[in-house]
Amino acid sequence: MRPRVVLFLTAAALVLGGVLLVPTASARFGGASGAATDAGAAPTAAPPTAAPLTLAAAPVDVEIDGFLSWALLDRTTGNITGSDNVTATNSAESMIKIWFAADVLRLATESGTEPEGTLLEAASTAIRDSDDPATNMLYNLAGGPASLRRMVQMCGLTETRPVTPPDANVVWWSYTEISARDAVRLGECVANGTAAGPQWTRWVLDEMAQVRGTTAKEDQLRTRGGGRWGIIDGLPDEIVETGSVGIKNGWTLINADGLWHLNCLATADDWVLAVLMRYPGEHGLDYGAHVCRNVTSQLVVPVPGAALKIPQPLVEG
């Protein structure tokens, strides 16, 4: 790792004695104050419960001093929506470390071997801590450029291409060009079991759920860095607390162009989201993390078709 210098609720109605009652946040059974008017009146029901939330296609308006592209994959339909430039590419950076971990583990299963502790440790730290030496080991074990070619083929990527950096004579993983559309395809490839195979998919997703560390200077080291920020910060607690959200970000301040190349990727049970950007180095890492968060928050909507849950009135006795 080079130095890393969208509320509405679905309307619900209760039909009672032929009269249509549309409850609100102050719905009541009794007097205008919401309390019973006399001892014989029925007590107040519990407040309505909001419809569950998810991410879905919605307008996104985020300003950025630079390049921004994002894509959202609906895992229930396979549909991908996103920005107008959803096929434009950015260098993948550490976002694709999840592929190398998954690829190595699947290859081990296919060869009939059990990954050793050191291999699992490398895969874990490559994902949780975005560790470069661990990733380099995985990349080489997986065959280097051959692993990238498998990623393109197995995950059905259409804009992704390996790149030989200007200061080297071999293809290198971090320079791989990838679009936001391909990034969500990669996330789905991991989430649906294609990348790691049935034996190791749950393990990889669990590691992605345990990514740690912040954008703070003390968490950003020369060959690893804290990566728990961005999309995860734009999600409501009820989604995060399910434990189903896995993330892997990629971020590097590139000396050659003076720009941050920053990507955020997250998977969940019913969606995959990717946000890609480039912006001037002086804006810092937090700038990009906030853009990822802001894009995400504008895509939060109630689950389609989920109704507001109206509790029944409490009955005395």
N, C-alpha and C positions, 0 to 999 in steps of 0.2 A: 504494500500500500504506500503509494507515494505520499509525502506530507500532505495533510488534509487541512493545508493552510486554508352546504343547501338546509312555518311548521304547519303541517296541516294534519287533521285527524279525520279518519273515515267517519262520515256521519252514521249514527245509529239511532234507531227509533224504537220506542217501546209501545206496543199496542195494548191498551188496558181498557176493557169495557167498551171497545169501539172507538175510543178517543186516542188520537196519535199524540204521544208525548215525546218531545225532543229534549232530552236531558242536556244540561250544560254543566260547567264545572261547579255551579251552585245548585244542581238538581236537588230537589227536596220533596219530602212527603210530609205535609203538615203546614204550619204557618209560614208567613212571608220571611220570617227570620231564619227559617231552616230548622227551627226547633218545633216540637209538638206543641199545639195550642192548649191542650189540656191533658190530664193524666191518661185519658182513654185513647189518645191519638197514637198512631203507629210511629215508632221511632224512625229516625233518619237512616236511609241506606248508606252504605259505604260509598265513597266517591268512585266515579267511573275509572276504569283502568285503561290507559292509553294503548293504542294498537302497537304491536312490536315494530321495531325499526330495522331497516336494512339499508344497503346502498343500491340505487337505481338511477337510470338515465335522468338527468335534470340539467337545466342551464347552469353553466359555470362561468363566473366573471371574476377573474383574478389578474391583477396587473403584475407584470414582471419586467425588469430591465434586462431583457435577453430572450432566450428561446424557451418555450414551454409547450409540451405536448402531453396529453394524458389519454388513457383508455380504461374502460370498465367492461369487464366480461361478466355476463349473467350466467352463472353456472347451471341454472335450471333450463335455460333455452339455448345457450351457446352464443347468443348475440353479443357483439362487441360494439359499443358506442364510445364516443370520445370527442376530442378536439378536431378541428378541420384538418390539422396536420398530423393525424394519428399515425401516418406511415413514415414521418420524418424520423431520422435516427440520431442517437447520441451514443457516446462510448458507454459501454455497459458498466464498467468499473466493478465494484464488489457485489453488485446485485446478482451476478450470475454464479457466485460461489455456491449457491444452493444446487446448481446443476452438477458441479463437479463432485460434491458430496454424494448426491443421489446416483450419479453415474458410476462412481467407484463401488458403491454398495450393491447396486444392481449387477454390475459385472462380477462381483464376488459370488453372488448367488448363482448367476448363470454358469460360473466355473465350478460350482459345487464346493466352494470354500467358505469358511466363516471368518469375517473380518476380525483381525486382531485388535487388542485394546488400543494400541497406538494409532491404528487407522480410524477407529471410532472417535478417539480423542481429537485427532486432527479434523475430522468431519464436524465434530461438535464445536470446536473453537473457531473453525472457519465460518460457521454460521452464527454462533452466539456472539463472538467477539470480532468478527470480520478480520480474522488473522491471516496475513499474507503468506508467511512461511508455510503454514498448514495448508493453505490453498494451493501453493506451488507444488507441494508434495502430492496432493490429490490430482492436480492437473497433469502432472507428469505420469503418475500411476495410471491415469485414464487414457494416456496416449497423446496428451497435448492437443494439437490441432485436430486429431481424429475425434477427440471428445467433443470439440466444438461442432464438427461436421455431424456427429450423432445428435447433438442437441437440435440443430437445424432440421434434420430429417425426422427424428422421433417426435418432436414437438410441433411440427408443421409450420416452421417459421419462414416468412417470405421476404422480409427486409433485412434480416440479420446476416452479417458477413464477418468472418475473421479478418483481422488487420495486422499487418506488420508495422510496428511503430517506427518512426523515423530514426531512432537511435539504436535500432537492433536489426538483425538480419533473419529473425524468425517471428512467426505469428505469436502474439502474446494475448492472454485471455482478457486482461483489463481493457484493451483497446478495441475489443469486439464491438462493432456497430450494431445497435438494436433499436427497433422502433417501440413506441408505447404499445402498439397493437401486438407486436411479437412478445413484448414483456409480459402481457397478461396471458398470452398463449403459453409462455414458459411457466408462469405461475400455475396455470391449469394443468400443465404437463406434470408438475410436481404434485399438485393436490389430488389429481385423479389416479395416481399410481403408475403412470407411464414411466416417469423418470427413474424412480427408485425401485419399482416393482412391488408386489404385494407384501413382501417380507419387511421392507424398510421404509415404506411411505409414511406410516404413522410416526416412526422415529424421526424422520426428517421434519415433518410438520410440527412435532413437539419441540424440536430444537428451534425452529423458526418462532414458535410462541415464546421462547425464552431468550430471545435476543436482548442484550443488556447494554447499558451505558448511555450517556447523554452527549450533547454537543459541547459540553464544557471542555476547556483546554486539558484538564487533568485526565479526561477520558479519551482524548484523541492523541494517540501515540504514533511513533514512526511507522510501525508495521501492523498496527491494529487500531481499532477505534470503536467507541460506543456508538451503537446504531439504533437505539430504541427511541425513535422520534419520527415526526412526519405524519404519515397516514394514521398511525396509532393514536396520535394526539387529536385528530379530527373526528374520531369515532365516539359516539356516546358510550357511557359506562356500560349500559346493558349489553352492547355488542362485545366490548372488550372482555367483560366479565364472564362470557360464555367459555372463554379459553380456547375458542376455535380460530382466533386470528393469528396468523403467522406473518412475519415480516422479514424482508431483507433489503436494506438500502445499499446504495453505492455512491461514493463521493470522493472526489479528488480535485484539488486545485492544480490545474495543468500549467506547468511553467511555459510551455510553448505558446499558448494563446492567452495566458493570464486569466483564464475563466474557470469557475467551478463547474465541473461536470457532475451533476447530482441527480440520482434516480431513487424513487421510492416505490417499493413493491409490497403488496399485502394480499394474502389469501384468506378466505373464510368459507363457511359451508356453502354459501349461495352466491358468492361473487369473488372476483379478482380485480384489483385496481393497481394501475401503474401511473406514475407521474415522472416525466423526464424533463430536465432543464439544463441550461447553461447560462451563466450570468457572471458579471465582473467580480474578480477575486476580492475586491475591497468590501463587498457586501457581507462576506463571512458565511459560515456554515449555517447559522441560525436563520438567515434569510431564506435559504432553500428549504429548510425544515418547515418554516412557516407557510411557504407556498404549498407544499405537500399537504399540510394540515388544512389550509383554506380550501383547496380543491375538494378534499374529502368531505369536509363539513357541509359543502353545498350539494352533495350527492346523497345525504342522509334523508330518507323518506320512510313513511310507514310501509310495512309489508303490503304489497298490492292485494286487495281483497280481504285484508284483515280488518274486522269491525271493532269499533270501540266496545269494550266489554262493560255492560251495565249490570251491576250487582242487583240482586233482588232485595226488596225491603226486609229489614229485620223483623221477625215475628216474635212477639212476646209470648212467654209461657213455654 
